[in-house]
């Protein structure tokens, strides 16, 4: 039996895994100066899919993964100042941990472009990604920055505080 409801949970998990994979890829690109097309190909060929070793991203939606990476790269000059404006006084995106930077860029991109995904879902997804990498205050930073960005980028989409 197959229906829209049957496919939805798998699609949600596949998109969650795509977000985690996108953050890993953005980190790799940042640290190793890897080319966009090269990293997308590497992930699609070796890290995503049934034969992948990392089960946390093996079932990732490859198209959503690529869309996030391409969007972050294409709009980075627009994303970074918007994110900088939400960081604590004296902090800039270049000063934060590279993984945290990747999470914030991917989340900000989805808030800018992903009008099909409610902002609360985007925020929760990237807070979960932050929990996969950090045990400290970083998930709260992600929550605060993305919440502020959502209120700025999608006015009225979140309840008033």
Secondary structure, 3 states (H helix, E strand, C coil): CCCHHHHHHHHHHHHHHHHHHHHHHHHHHHHHCCCHHHHHHHHHHHHCCCCCCCCCCCCCCHHHHHHHHHHHHHHHHHHHHHHHCCCCCCCCHHHCCHHHHHHHHHHHHHHHHCCCCCHHHHHHHHHHHHHHHCCCCHHHHHHHHHHHHHHHHCCCCCCCC
